[in-house]
Amino acid sequence: MSQKDIGNKTPLHELKTTKEVMKYYDDWSKDNKYNNDMNDWEYSGPKETSQILAKYQKDKNIKIYDAGCGSGLVGLELKKYGYSNFDGADISKELINKVPINLYNELKQLDLNKKIPKKNDIYDVVMCVGTFTFAHVKAQALDEFVRITKKNGFICFTINEAIYIDYGFKSKIDSLVSCNLIKEIEFFKSNYLASKDVNAWLGLYKVL
Ligand SMILES: C[S@@+](CC[C@H](N)C(=O)[O-])C[C@H]1O[C@@H](n2cnc3c(N)ncnc32)[C@H](O)[C@@H]1O
């Protein structure tokens, strides 16, 4: 989310460490406030990314990794499109605890800025929605997403427009494309959190 103050607490851009980010989301999960806020603010990231995935991936039995799954809003949207086989990971234990029971096969609390404890080439799709933003998950995580995704699979993500260039996302994506590791399928400015005047790039890339 951008530099604008979108909540009733510390603006996201003031967060500096992973520990601060974890506490921020643990607190936001209380009384279902994260889910309620996303609903009130008409947060469209999960819907837009699931819609784009469904346009290109017709097989509903594929295995999906939801990186930064939070409370499971992406899983809920994927389910509407008929997908049912997904795992999730997030740094916030409290948000993970809000994920509806049996929505995900596996849920792990972990730091996506570290190596993901998964073998190479095991997922058909990696989704990462709302998680590439201030002090959250860094551009290097894209290397890990490519590593765990099968050849001809997809990675689908949003990147807060305010950090796209300054935090090295553009250069990381350009480098993965020029090394023929991924190919752009869709890349556009999404609505994301338009009610709060926060925009994000939405990318869908094929893993080569
Ligand atoms: C804006 S929320 C998006 C959550 C969910 N994908 C959604 O669309 O509702 C950002 C998520 O990134 C997670 N996150 C931030 N830094 C992380 C890290 N280093 N490793 C794993 N998850 C992280 C937060 O806990 C939070 O759930």
The ligand as an SDF file (V2000), in Angstrom:
LIG
                    3D

 27 29  0  0  0  0  0  0  0  0999 V2000
   -1.6440   -6.4860    2.5230 C   0  0  0  0  0  0  0  0  0  0  0  0
   -1.4730   -8.0550    3.2670 S   0  0  0  0  0  0  0  0  0  0  0  0
   -2.0580   -9.1310    1.9720 C   0  0  0  0  0  0  0  0  0  0  0  0
   -2.5390  -10.4530    2.4890 C   0  0  0  0  0  0  0  0  0  0  0  0
   -3.3070  -11.2910    1.4630 C   0  0  0  0  0  0  0  0  0  0  0  0
   -2.4510  -11.7280    0.3820 N   0  0  0  0  0  0  0  0  0  0  0  0
   -4.4710  -10.4890    0.9370 C   0  0  0  0  0  0  0  0  0  0  0  0
   -4.4680  -10.1710   -0.2560 O   0  0  0  0  0  0  0  0  0  0  0  0
   -5.3760  -10.2010    1.7320 O   0  0  0  0  0  0  0  0  0  0  0  0
    0.2780   -8.3310    3.2410 C   0  0  0  0  0  0  0  0  0  0  0  0
    0.6820   -9.6650    3.8590 C   0  0  0  0  0  0  0  0  0  0  0  0
    2.0910   -9.8510    3.7330 O   0  0  0  0  0  0  0  0  0  0  0  0
    2.5340  -10.5400    4.9020 C   0  0  0  0  0  0  0  0  0  0  0  0
    3.9820  -10.3660    5.0210 N   0  0  0  0  0  0  0  0  0  0  0  0
    4.6490   -9.2100    5.1910 C   0  0  0  0  0  0  0  0  0  0  0  0
    5.9790   -9.4210    5.2560 N   0  0  0  0  0  0  0  0  0  0  0  0
    6.1550  -10.7680    5.1240 C   0  0  0  0  0  0  0  0  0  0  0  0
    7.3000  -11.6090    5.1050 C   0  0  0  0  0  0  0  0  0  0  0  0
    8.5360  -11.1210    5.2310 N   0  0  0  0  0  0  0  0  0  0  0  0
    7.1070  -12.9440    4.9360 N   0  0  0  0  0  0  0  0  0  0  0  0
    5.8480  -13.4590    4.8100 C   0  0  0  0  0  0  0  0  0  0  0  0
    4.7280  -12.7010    4.8130 N   0  0  0  0  0  0  0  0  0  0  0  0
    4.8810  -11.3670    4.9650 C   0  0  0  0  0  0  0  0  0  0  0  0
    1.7260   -9.8820    5.9990 C   0  0  0  0  0  0  0  0  0  0  0  0
    1.7190  -10.6260    7.2020 O   0  0  0  0  0  0  0  0  0  0  0  0
    0.3550   -9.7690    5.3340 C   0  0  0  0  0  0  0  0  0  0  0  0
   -0.4340  -10.9040    5.5410 O   0  0  0  0  0  0  0  0  0  0  0  0
  1  2  1  0
  2  3  1  0
  2 10  1  0
  3  4  1  0
  4  5  1  0
  5  6  1  0
  5  7  1  0
  7  8  2  0
  7  9  1  0
 10 11  1  0
 11 12  1  0
 11 26  1  0
 12 13  1  0
 13 14  1  0
 13 24  1  0
 14 15  1  0
 14 23  1  0
 15 16  2  0
 16 17  1  0
 17 18  1  0
 17 23  2  0
 18 19  1  0
 18 20  2  0
 20 21  1  0
 21 22  2  0
 22 23  1  0
 24 25  1  0
 24 26  1  0
 26 27  1  0
M  CHG  2   2   1   9  -1
M  END
$$$$
